[in-house]
Amino acid sequence: MRDILKKKLHDYLAANYPEVLVPLQQETGVTVYLEERIATLDDLPDQLLAAGKPVYIVEEACMDALTRDLGPSKFNYLCAVLQAEFEETYYEWVETGTLAYEGINLLEACAPVFASFGFTEESEEDSRLREAIIARVRGYLGGEE
């Protein structure tokens, strides 16, 4: 079960939080990070399985526990803004396979904006945050679009 959870957590981070995963890959710390996160579950998987819970319920409960403190995904937020406001660039990056790379670079460029708004589920809806992110993206793209 722990190996399954480790793979699911890795896949989840790759899809939603590459800004967490990429630095770990550069430091060869992905395995250690995943193992430490799984260890925080203590014996939750075993308890749920012993209680007769189906495997998919156990996996879901464990993934909820593993990802609860990550908060909203800045990467997903940024991708949504890109897709809506910079559609041509977004699809070009998707097509060329550079979305994760460019997205991480954009996250670095937008870090001060996210920090100043204290990026949370509530601030995701703030139009001022969106406008500030759009301005940063324009700057990153060199005024394209």
Steps between C-alpha positions, in 0.01 A plus 500: 500500500781742586662454157166571332457813710855611424432472125164677530658782701782535248254514209284752687798726567620472140158606370412767756813611685800472270652789693531259794619200299757659267731637771485160672603331175798732469602416856427126454261526793175385341509152652587633845224763480240245390602254770488770767152605385376140501645454850270778625207267441621281785277193488196666339504273191522188714223619732265575213574170327451313828164677538396348168515820294540443125847569362383799294353662815825438689702653214270802484512560876878467503545733201276756670721480809821520294395803296290694751773744598612579144227760453378609160730437207672815377601305191138409418391858568769633271409248228134605521599866459729411211232300325241776540714806433794370293331217316740482204806482725335250732416257219841548339663400828267203537571388144878536535505335843646807669202596716649360823840660433357838401240478777769454763694795358180706509436392858839641594418825318162515674625398847495856639140543386388172655684590820349847524149359469570209736373255238210302650170356382340834587755713313464286188180696430662842549488692171800709612707182528393394153587839350840501673572149370394600148739797516787274612424250222500783243836609630633144484376461145657831404166667428378225267130469426 
